[in-house]
Amino acid sequence: MIIYNVTVKVDADAADAWVKWMKTEHMADVMSTGLFIDCRLCRLLEQDEAEGVTYAAQYMLDSIDQYNTYIDKHAQHMREKGFRLFGAKFAAFRTVMEIV
């Protein structure tokens, strides 16, 4: 199993709206690609929140080929939606992991 992890630091003043968007729209859009088998949104604890609140969105896939399909066909469009809504109110970095 593959986990596509997106760690995001969101400005405190935008965090509630960002979480609502993630839970009601963005994660549903990602799942609607048909490539993922599950997802979850986590808030990181014991973090310095002076510069924002940190979250990890995790999306599970059966194979690296499905991940590559997502990146090739969907990722850019999905990322652009977030930038249109939240602009510079967040910073993200992505990792791909395999459960062993």
MOSUL-V461823 format. One record per residue. N is the residue number from 0. RES is the residue in one letter. SS is DSSP state (hx for helix, st for strand, lp for the rest). OMEGA is omega in whole degrees, 0 to 359 (* if undefined). D_CENTER is the distance of its C-alpha to the mean C-alpha in whole Angstrom. Layout:
BEGIN
n->[N:N]
res->[RES:RES]
ss->[SS:SS]
omega->[OMEGA:OMEGA]
d_center->[D_CENTER:D_CENTER]
END
This chain:
BEGIN
n->[0:1:2:3:4:5:6:7:8:9:10:11:12:13:14:15:16:17:18:19:20:21:22:23:24:25:26:27:28:29:30:31:32:33:34:35:36:37:38:39:40:41:42:43:44:45:46:47:48:49:50:51:52:53:54:55:56:57:58:59:60:61:62:63:64:65:66:67:68:69:70:71:72:73:74:75:76:77:78:79:80:81:82:83:84:85:86:87:88:89:90:91:92:93:94:95:96:97:98:99]
res->[M:I:I:Y:N:V:T:V:K:V:D:A:D:A:A:D:A:W:V:K:W:M:K:T:E:H:M:A:D:V:M:S:T:G:L:F:I:D:C:R:L:C:R:L:L:E:Q:D:E:A:E:G:V:T:Y:A:A:Q:Y:M:L:D:S:I:D:Q:Y:N:T:Y:I:D:K:H:A:Q:H:M:R:E:K:G:F:R:L:F:G:A:K:F:A:A:F:R:T:V:M:E:I:V]
ss->[lp:st:st:st:st:st:st:st:st:st:lp:hx:hx:hx:hx:hx:hx:hx:hx:hx:hx:hx:hx:hx:hx:hx:hx:hx:hx:hx:hx:lp:lp:lp:lp:lp:lp:st:st:st:st:st:st:lp:lp:lp:lp:lp:lp:lp:lp:lp:st:st:st:st:st:st:st:st:st:lp:lp:hx:hx:hx:hx:hx:hx:hx:hx:hx:hx:hx:hx:hx:hx:hx:hx:hx:hx:hx:hx:hx:hx:hx:hx:hx:hx:st:st:st:st:st:st:st:st:st:lp:lp]
omega->[180:173:172:186:177:178:188:171:185:175:184:182:179:189:182:179:179:179:179:178:179:187:184:185:191:182:176:177:179:180:182:175:180:183:187:180:179:176:176:177:182:171:179:179:178:178:172:183:179:181:178:182:184:180:171:173:182:181:183:179:177:187:176:177:177:176:181:176:178:181:183:190:189:192:183:180:180:180:180:178:179:180:178:183:190:175:184:181:180:173:185:166:189:174:177:184:174:175:182:*]
d_center->[17:14:11:8:7:4:7:7:11:12:16:17:19:16:14:15:15:11:10:13:11:8:10:13:12:8:7:11:11:9:11:14:14:16:15:13:15:12:9:9:8:10:12:13:17:20:18:20:19:21:19:16:14:11:8:7:4:6:8:11:14:18:18:17:19:16:13:16:16:13:13:16:16:13:10:13:13:10:9:13:12:10:13:15:14:14:15:16:15:12:11:8:9:8:10:12:14:17:18:22]
END
